[in-house]
Amino acid sequence: MKKFRYLVEYIIIKLFFFIFKFLGLKKSSYISGKIFSLIGPFFRRKNTILNNIRKALPQASNKEITKIIYEMWNYYGKIFAEYSFMKYFRNNTQHIELEGLDILEDIKKKQEPVIFISGHFDNFELMAMEIEKSGINLAAIYRPLNNIFMSQIMENIREKYICKKQIKKGRSSIRSLINYFKEGYSIALMIDQRVSEGIKSNFFGHNAYTTTIPAQFVKKFNCQVVPIFIERKNEIKFKIKIYKPISYSQSDDVSKVTKNLNEWLEQMILKKPAQWIWSHDRWK
């Protein structure tokens, strides 16, 4: 039964992607955003989203929370439509303003791989794309979709247009990450998803299972961690900011590094709360 449901979802999404190609990037992003903002609040994750916002933003009024949820679904819809245009984003530069290109150039010059960390902010896929386009050898961790039909499509899009070296999330991914890192590949990963193999770390005043991969690589390789943030400035224009590399000591405790990176993540979420995907069950 589940496989049949996945097949139906696949057919519907493929139909949408076909329509988006016909409409073009700007119209598709706008229309999809409006559709998601209307139907999103009826999805089953609405309680998770509401509880997450209340945990992270306890001072927010009901009106502010409603606005954040509405805008979040709008951005979510835009991202959905923009997957149809990843090839276009890959081959064009006028939609993305990149701050910190000098940092990327310095990383290339030193030829020392780093750990790029970020969260699911707006069209997060564009961050790894721009890093790889800059000439940095990059491997990125991804989480396969539950829908087996759509998962294959998304993997193909990511490998062709976002980042060629894709590593499936899971316990076995650590070995692949280490091998790529030893070969000179920097690693890109999101630190805002709940992971069962992580540790409980403070996140907006509540313990949340958090990945320790950046901290483990710091201890093993004495590497730097480079935060990166993306925000949508208007319609289909984005700004990506590469932050200065963070240098930790190999003697630093894993929990200390992990907590520090969670604090950075909090600051980025507070900058643009509606552009973060609140549907992840971070505090379960």
C-alpha positions as CSV (number, residue, x, y, z in Angstrom):
1,M,0.0,0.0,0.0
2,K,2.8,2.4,0.9
3,K,4.6,1.6,-2.4
4,F,1.4,2.5,-4.3
5,R,1.1,5.8,-2.4
6,Y,4.7,6.6,-3.2
7,L,4.0,5.9,-6.9
8,V,1.0,8.2,-6.9
9,E,3.1,10.9,-5.2
10,Y,5.8,10.4,-7.8
11,I,3.4,10.8,-10.7
12,I,1.9,14.0,-9.2
13,I,5.3,15.5,-8.6
14,K,6.6,14.6,-12.1
15,L,3.5,16.3,-13.5
16,F,4.2,19.4,-11.4
17,F,7.9,19.4,-12.6
18,F,6.6,19.2,-16.2
19,I,4.3,22.2,-15.7
20,F,7.1,24.2,-14.0
21,K,9.4,23.7,-16.9
22,F,6.6,25.2,-19.1
23,L,6.0,28.1,-16.8
24,G,9.6,29.1,-16.2
25,L,11.5,29.7,-13.0
26,K,10.0,32.9,-11.7
27,K,6.3,32.0,-12.2
28,S,6.8,28.5,-11.0
29,S,8.6,29.6,-7.8
30,Y,5.8,32.1,-7.1
31,I,2.9,29.8,-7.8
32,S,4.3,26.9,-6.0
33,G,5.0,29.1,-3.0
34,K,1.4,30.2,-2.9
35,I,0.1,26.6,-3.2
36,F,2.3,25.4,-0.4
37,S,1.4,28.3,1.9
38,L,-2.3,27.4,1.4
39,I,-2.1,23.6,1.8
40,G,1.0,23.3,4.1
41,P,-0.8,24.1,7.4
42,F,-3.0,21.0,6.8
43,F,0.0,18.6,6.6
44,R,0.4,16.2,9.5
45,R,3.6,17.9,10.7
46,K,1.8,21.1,11.7
47,N,1.9,20.2,15.4
48,T,5.7,19.5,15.2
49,I,6.2,22.8,13.5
50,L,4.2,24.7,16.0
51,N,5.9,23.0,19.0
52,N,9.3,23.7,17.5
53,I,8.7,27.4,17.1
54,R,7.3,27.7,20.6
55,K,10.4,26.0,22.0
56,A,12.8,28.1,20.0
57,L,10.9,31.4,20.2
58,P,9.0,31.4,23.5
59,Q,8.4,35.2,23.3
60,A,6.8,35.0,19.9
61,S,3.1,35.9,19.8
62,N,0.5,33.7,18.2
63,K,0.3,36.3,15.3
64,E,4.1,36.2,14.8
65,I,4.0,32.3,14.9
66,T,1.2,32.2,12.3
67,K,3.2,34.5,10.1
68,I,6.4,32.5,10.4
69,I,4.5,29.3,9.5
70,Y,2.7,30.8,6.5
71,E,6.0,32.2,5.1
72,M,7.9,29.0,5.8
73,W,5.5,27.0,3.7
74,N,5.7,29.7,1.0
75,Y,9.5,29.3,0.9
76,Y,9.1,25.5,1.0
77,G,6.9,25.7,-2.0
78,K,9.4,27.9,-3.9
79,I,12.2,25.4,-3.1
80,F,10.1,22.5,-4.5
81,A,9.6,24.3,-7.8
82,E,13.2,25.4,-8.0
83,Y,14.4,21.8,-8.1
84,S,13.2,21.8,-11.7
85,F,15.7,24.5,-12.5
86,M,18.9,23.3,-10.8
87,K,20.6,23.1,-14.2
88,Y,19.8,26.7,-14.8
89,F,21.1,27.7,-11.4
90,R,24.3,25.7,-12.1
91,N,24.9,27.5,-15.4
92,N,24.0,31.0,-14.3
93,T,25.2,33.4,-11.7
94,Q,22.9,36.4,-11.8
95,H,20.5,35.0,-9.2
96,I,23.1,34.4,-6.5
97,E,25.2,37.0,-4.6
98,L,28.2,35.3,-3.0
99,E,29.9,37.0,0.0
100,G,33.2,35.5,1.1
101,L,34.6,34.3,-2.2
102,D,38.0,35.2,-0.9
103,I,37.6,32.6,1.9
104,L,36.8,29.9,-0.7
105,E,39.9,31.0,-2.8
106,D,42.1,30.8,0.3
107,I,40.8,27.3,1.1
108,K,41.6,26.3,-2.5
109,K,45.1,27.9,-2.3
110,K,46.0,26.1,1.0
111,Q,44.7,22.8,-0.4
112,E,43.6,21.8,3.1
113,P,40.0,20.3,3.2
114,V,37.5,21.8,5.7
115,I,34.1,21.0,7.1
116,F,31.4,23.3,5.7
117,I,28.4,23.4,8.0
118,S,24.9,24.9,7.6
119,G,21.2,24.2,8.1
120,H,18.1,23.9,6.0
121,F,17.8,27.6,5.2
122,D,15.6,28.5,2.2
123,N,17.1,26.9,-1.0
124,F,19.8,25.2,0.9
125,E,20.9,23.1,-2.1
126,L,22.5,26.1,-3.7
127,M,25.1,26.4,-1.0
128,A,26.9,23.1,-1.9
129,M,26.4,24.0,-5.6
130,E,28.2,27.3,-5.3
131,I,31.1,25.8,-3.2
132,E,31.7,23.2,-5.9
133,K,31.3,25.8,-8.7
134,S,34.1,27.8,-7.0
135,G,36.5,24.9,-7.8
136,I,36.7,23.3,-4.3
137,N,36.6,19.5,-4.3
138,L,33.5,18.7,-2.2
139,A,31.5,15.8,-0.9
140,A,28.1,16.3,0.6
141,I,25.9,14.3,2.9
142,Y,22.3,13.8,1.9
143,R,19.3,12.0,3.4
144,P,17.4,9.8,1.0
145,L,13.7,10.5,0.7
146,N,11.3,8.0,2.1
147,N,9.6,7.8,-1.4
148,I,11.8,5.4,-3.2
149,F,10.7,6.7,-6.6
150,M,11.4,10.3,-5.9
151,S,14.6,9.6,-4.0
152,Q,16.3,8.4,-7.2
153,I,15.2,11.5,-9.1
154,M,16.6,13.7,-6.3
155,E,19.9,11.8,-6.2
156,N,20.3,12.3,-9.9
157,I,19.6,16.1,-9.6
158,R,22.1,16.4,-6.8
159,E,24.8,14.5,-8.5
160,K,24.4,16.3,-11.9
161,Y,23.9,19.9,-10.7
162,I,24.5,20.3,-7.0
163,C,27.5,18.2,-5.9
164,K,28.9,15.3,-7.7
165,K,30.1,13.4,-4.7
166,Q,27.0,12.5,-2.7
167,I,27.2,10.4,0.6
168,K,24.1,8.8,1.9
169,K,23.4,9.7,5.5
170,G,23.8,6.9,8.0
171,R,26.3,5.1,10.2
172,S,28.3,3.8,7.3
173,S,28.7,7.3,5.9
174,I,31.5,8.1,8.3
175,R,34.0,5.8,6.6
176,S,33.1,7.4,3.2
177,L,33.6,10.9,4.7
178,I,37.0,10.0,6.1
179,N,38.1,8.5,2.8
180,Y,37.0,11.5,0.8
181,F,38.6,13.9,3.4
182,K,41.9,12.0,3.1
183,E,41.7,12.4,-0.7
184,G,41.5,16.2,-0.2
185,Y,37.7,16.6,-0.4
186,S,36.0,19.2,1.9
187,I,32.8,18.0,3.5
188,A,29.4,19.8,3.5
189,L,26.7,18.8,5.9
190,M,23.7,20.1,7.6
191,I,23.8,20.1,11.4
192,D,20.2,20.9,12.1
193,Q,18.6,17.5,11.7
194,R,17.9,15.1,14.6
195,V,20.3,12.1,14.4
196,S,20.1,9.0,16.5
197,E,23.9,8.6,16.4
198,G,24.6,12.1,17.7
199,I,24.7,13.4,21.2
200,K,22.2,15.6,23.2
201,S,23.3,19.2,22.9
202,N,21.7,22.4,24.0
203,F,19.7,24.0,21.2
204,F,17.5,27.0,22.0
205,G,17.5,26.0,25.7
206,H,16.5,22.3,25.1
207,N,18.5,19.2,24.6
208,A,18.5,18.0,21.0
209,Y,20.3,15.1,19.4
210,T,22.9,16.7,17.2
211,T,25.5,15.3,14.8
212,T,29.1,15.2,16.2
213,I,30.7,14.7,12.7
214,P,32.3,18.2,12.6
215,A,33.7,17.8,16.2
216,Q,35.0,14.3,15.3
217,F,36.8,15.6,12.3
218,V,38.3,18.4,14.3
219,K,39.8,15.9,16.8
220,K,41.0,13.5,14.1
221,F,42.3,15.9,11.5
222,N,42.7,19.2,13.3
223,C,40.7,20.8,10.5
224,Q,38.7,24.1,10.3
225,V,35.0,24.4,10.3
226,V,33.5,26.9,7.9
227,P,29.8,28.0,8.5
228,I,27.8,29.0,5.5
229,F,24.4,30.7,5.3
230,I,21.9,31.4,2.5
231,E,18.9,33.7,2.5
232,R,16.4,34.6,-0.1
233,K,16.6,38.4,-0.8
234,N,13.5,38.5,-3.1
235,E,11.7,36.2,-5.4
236,I,14.4,34.1,-7.1
237,K,17.5,36.0,-5.9
238,F,19.7,34.8,-3.1
239,K,22.6,35.8,-0.9
240,I,25.1,33.2,0.3
241,K,27.6,34.2,3.0
242,I,30.7,32.2,3.7
243,Y,31.9,32.9,7.2
244,K,35.5,32.9,8.4
245,P,36.8,29.5,9.2
246,I,36.5,28.5,12.9
247,S,39.7,26.9,14.4
248,Y,39.2,24.6,17.3
249,S,41.8,22.7,19.2
250,Q,42.1,18.9,18.9
251,S,41.9,18.9,22.7
252,D,38.5,20.5,22.7
253,D,35.7,18.2,23.9
254,V,33.3,16.9,21.3
255,S,30.4,18.2,23.3
256,K,31.9,21.7,23.5
257,V,32.5,22.0,19.7
258,T,29.0,20.6,19.0
259,K,27.4,23.1,21.4
260,N,29.3,26.0,19.9
261,L,28.1,25.1,16.4
262,N,24.5,24.8,17.7
263,E,24.9,28.3,19.0
264,W,25.9,29.5,15.6
265,L,22.9,27.8,14.1
266,E,20.6,29.5,16.5
267,Q,21.9,32.9,15.5
268,M,21.3,32.1,11.8
269,I,17.8,30.9,12.5
270,L,17.0,34.1,14.4
271,K,18.1,36.2,11.5
272,K,15.4,34.8,9.2
273,P,13.2,32.4,11.2
274,A,10.7,32.0,8.4
275,Q,13.4,30.8,6.0
276,W,14.3,27.8,8.2
277,I,12.5,24.6,7.7
278,W,10.8,24.0,11.1
279,S,9.3,20.6,10.3
280,H,12.3,18.5,11.4
281,D,11.6,16.9,14.8
282,R,14.7,18.4,16.5
283,W,13.7,17.9,20.1
284,K,12.0,14.5,20.0
